[in-house]
């Protein structure tokens, strides 16, 4: 099929490259000409494992190209909207400026029978509104909503071999037409047995934010238990192991630590709460506000632990901050707990040297006042305190005996509970985990 993808940020660039790799003819459109040039040269403007190879393959095949002109979407049968929905300044609500602009820019390129497919995470009710916009403009195009479930670090796999597909479809014959087109787009995944959930607009819009809300609740719950463990002497890691054996609960994402961040989960749960308030059912999601607060308190806890360990002379002490991205296998520093902790300690007057395998450039752009190094050894050398704030394998596999020779004081805060505490203590370290004795 001929497809267009409007918006070539993280979601759009991955989707465009993967759709072309699956055999479709794809044009990716973005108004940022520097981004278009970079992608056209096979260079992704962000780090995602496997994307450079897929991008290069798709470009070389001739099935993928990029443009900054929305008119180049003309002739495509299916048009994906993959622009961002950031948090509004001064509000928890989602900013729909980019989605509305994408639709308005696309309208002149649409033909009767085309299908516009939203992939962006939007407040419930958006699809119905945009469907009316397309109808009132006389495009003759249909609208479907197809939420994305990408995990940074696994986005290629999640696009080519998703764990489920959700179609938000209009009613009646239009829904049947839209579904047939969607089935053609995702023929390979459907043939491989990917579960399909066809539904109405509102349900499709709620799927992504509901999944994120549940995940945020699970992570925040175990961090709340870490707060209890810290005042009772319990071990939250053992607690998670024990309750995780219950099949109704499960062990995944029951890892206490410094909490979640990134460009999706925090802003999505806040926007979900804001939308519930607008609908008059804010009480239904009142618990998400507390989940958000628990998550943010974990950052405060790490800063407090660091200052406690450094003592009164902390302005003359050096901290090695291992990790800047909000999660491993990503260069995303948006709402990153790791970067916030390093920045706050530096603001207190502590000398902070930070390192990360992939996120240095992005961190330097938003927090230029920090000292950065690409060398883990340079970050560690002479440190009075080490903080592991992103669980990259590079940090998890450090040898505590060797590292001890580099630092001034062998004290480590494991803000992700990703290290072997016994091994580090046996090597002479003061090991501090979150929610652990």
PyMOL commands that set and color helices and strands:
alter all, ss='L'
color gray80, all
select helices_A, chain A and resi 10-21+33-40+51-61+70-73+97-107+126-136+155-160+172-185+187-191+201-232+236-244+265-278+282-310+314-316+337-347+360-366+376-380+393-396+400-404+421-426
alter helices_A, ss='H'
color red, helices_A
select strands_A, chain A and resi 2-6+25-29+64-67+78-81+115-118+142-145+165-168+196-199+318-322+351-355+371-372+385-388+411-414+430-433
alter strands_A, ss='S'
color yellow, strands_A
deselect
rebuild
show_as cartoon
